[in-house]
Amino acid sequence: MRENLLGGPEPTYLPQDHPDVPARAAVAAGTPPVQVAAEYPAAPYPWALLAREALTAGEAVAAYAYARTGYHRGLDALRRAGWRGHGPIPATHEPNQGFLMALVALAAAAERIGEDEEAQRCRTFATDSDPAALEL
């Protein structure tokens, strides 16, 4: 763990045994994200992928539902890992990436359905967590 020189909360790192780890491996092996989400429902990663697919297909409501599911699964995991509602969530840490991807997808889906305040809140949350989250 890195030393925090800014005096704020320590970064939160989801554990290496988080469900996103085997979920990512399953997707990398060619298993469709919908099947991976069913097998690892607590993993934000497949939900984020499903949200992205729905956004690409122009299915904003489905994207919103998938992204919100991934977002809430990620929040649950972050809280179990010690996160207290603020502080860095490093995008370079692979187990954190599914949550951050779901958060960014939620911002995009919210914007497409006219939830502009939520879209902005999600973008701000992602940037405050780690500006690199927007690049995942």
C-alpha positions in Angstrom: 0.0 0.0 0.0 1.3 3.5 -0.9 1.8 6.2 1.8 -1.0 8.8 1.7 0.8 12.2 1.7 -2.4 14.3 1.3 -3.9 13.4 4.7 -7.2 12.2 3.2 -8.7 8.7 3.3 -6.6 5.8 2.3 -7.3 4.3 -1.2 -9.6 1.4 -1.2 -8.5 -1.8 -2.9 -11.0 -4.6 -3.5 -9.5 -8.0 -2.5 -7.8 -10.2 -5.0 -10.5 -12.9 -4.4 -13.3 -10.4 -5.4 -15.8 -12.1 -7.8 -14.6 -9.7 -10.6 -11.3 -11.7 -10.8 -12.9 -15.0 -12.0 -15.6 -13.1 -13.9 -12.9 -11.3 -15.9 -11.1 -14.6 -16.6 -14.4 -16.1 -17.8 -15.0 -13.2 -20.2 -11.4 -13.4 -21.4 -11.9 -17.1 -22.1 -14.9 -16.3 -24.3 -17.9 -16.8 -22.0 -20.6 -14.2 -22.9 -21.0 -11.5 -20.3 -24.7 -12.4 -19.8 -23.7 -15.9 -18.8 -20.8 -14.5 -16.6 -23.3 -12.1 -14.8 -25.5 -15.1 -14.0 -22.6 -17.1 -12.7 -21.0 -14.2 -10.7 -23.9 -11.9 -9.9 -21.9 -10.1 -7.3 -19.2 -9.1 -9.8 -19.7 -5.6 -11.2 -17.5 -6.3 -14.3 -20.0 -8.4 -16.4 -22.8 -6.0 -15.5 -20.6 -3.1 -16.8 -19.9 -5.0 -20.0 -23.7 -5.6 -20.4 -24.3 -1.9 -19.9 -21.8 -1.0 -22.5 -23.3 -3.5 -25.0 -26.8 -2.1 -24.3 -25.5 1.5 -24.8 -23.9 0.5 -28.1 -27.2 -1.1 -29.2 -29.2 2.1 -28.3 -30.9 0.4 -25.4 -30.5 3.1 -22.8 -33.0 1.7 -20.2 -31.4 -1.7 -20.3 -28.0 -0.1 -20.0 -29.2 1.9 -17.0 -30.4 -1.3 -15.3 -27.3 -3.2 -16.0 -25.0 -0.4 -14.9 -27.0 0.3 -11.7 -26.7 -3.4 -10.8 -23.0 -3.4 -11.3 -22.7 -0.1 -9.4 -24.6 -1.4 -6.4 -22.7 -4.7 -6.3 -19.5 -2.7 -6.4 -20.6 -0.4 -3.6 -21.4 -3.4 -1.4 -17.9 -4.8 -2.0 -16.2 -1.5 -1.4 -18.0 -1.0 1.9 -16.9 -4.5 2.9 -13.3 -3.6 2.0 -13.4 -0.6 4.3 -14.5 2.3 2.0 -16.6 4.8 4.0 -18.2 6.8 1.2 -15.3 8.8 0.0 -11.6 8.5 -1.0 -9.6 7.1 -3.8 -10.6 3.9 -5.6 -7.6 3.3 -7.8 -8.4 2.3 -11.4 -5.0 0.6 -11.8 -6.1 -2.1 -9.3 -7.9 -4.6 -11.5 -10.5 -5.8 -8.9 -11.7 -2.1 -8.7 -12.2 -1.7 -12.4 -15.6 -3.4 -12.7 -17.1 -1.0 -10.2 -15.6 2.0 -11.9 -16.6 0.8 -15.4 -20.2 0.3 -14.1 -20.1 3.8 -12.6 -19.0 5.4 -15.8 -21.6 3.4 -17.8 -24.3 4.5 -15.3 -23.3 8.1 -16.0 -23.7 7.5 -19.8 -27.0 5.7 -19.4 -28.4 8.2 -17.0 -27.6 11.0 -19.5 -29.3 9.1 -22.3 -32.6 8.8 -20.3 -32.5 12.4 -19.2 -31.2 11.9 -15.7 -28.7 14.7 -16.0 -28.1 15.3 -12.3 -27.4 11.6 -11.8 -25.2 11.6 -14.8 -23.1 14.4 -13.4 -23.0 12.9 -9.9 -21.7 9.7 -11.4 -19.1 11.4 -13.5 -17.9 13.4 -10.5 -17.8 10.3 -8.3 -15.8 8.5 -11.0 -13.3 11.4 -11.3 -13.0 11.8 -7.6 -12.4 8.1 -7.2 -9.7 8.1 -9.9 -9.6 10.4 -13.0 -8.3 7.3 -14.9 -11.7 5.7 -14.3 -13.1 7.6 -17.3 -10.6 5.8 -19.6 -11.5 2.2 -18.6 
